[in-house]
Amino acid sequence: MELPGLGTPRTHDFGNGVHAILDMETIVDVHAANVGIITTARAQVFINSGQTEAQAQFVWDYTQSKAPRREMTYVVLTHHHLDHCFAASFFDDRDALIYGHRSFGSCMAEMRKHLEANDYREMVEAFLKIDSETCRKHIGSVHPISPHRHVGEETSIAINGEEVTIIHLPGHTECELVAYHPRSRILFAGDAINERAGPVTMFGNARDWRKWVVGLERLKKLEIETIVPGHGEICGPDIIDDHIAKLETKIAEAV
């Protein structure tokens, strides 16, 4: 049975403690971002939080079923859009250390101003175009959290002899991050890669898109075998060149 704010998510086990959760649905036909999970002997790392309490609870319960009682919890918020980060308080309540780009707060403040919202609840209502009762039923009692650790251009989370590399890749938004796991050669790409819609450029201009292309070219230097995009299906690294070509066309049209 579908739960309000959850839909019918699909889970993908890559093996060796790495997972992805796809197709969580906040309201009918409105999907939250994909969530990545990396577990080690002592730690669990979540890439994005989901958008609702039900989504965060599903992600948490799934992870505990695969890797229970981990001592350390980390969350990487790939950017400030509410389908990626709105349920961050769920993980904060469980003592997670939350990472985000240093411009995350200013990007969130600008979006709140754009949506003419007084608080997070009004933001998500405006973002999803729903009324307060639908919001209460589907979103639950979660809200965004300001990151505890700010990322500049690149940083790493070192856990049990391995690492997760967090890279700034602006373009879709100024505060966009991706997370690369060298051991599995998996990139958790946030909306730097969107398998469902292609590069979403509505939040920027040609200058931003050029930065995006530079960032994508940088990714091609990594040993990537699999990409978990912000939205859509798990894919291979060939989608990077596809996004570069589409962005270069968009830049040429804007000149």
HUKA-V490272 format. One record per helix or strand. SS is the DSSP state (h for helix, s for strand). FROM is the first residue (numbers start at 0). TO is the last residue. If there is no record, write none. Layout:
{{SS	FROM	TO} {SS	FROM	TO}}
This chain:
{{s	2	2} {s	6	14} {s	17	26} {s	29	30} {s	34	38} {s	42	46} {h	52	65} {s	71	75} {h	81	84} {h	87	91} {s	96	100} {h	103	113} {h	119	127} {h	131	138} {s	148	150} {s	153	158} {s	161	167} {s	176	180} {s	185	187} {h	189	191} {s	193	193} {h	205	218} {s	225	227} {s	230	230} {s	234	234} {h	237	253}}
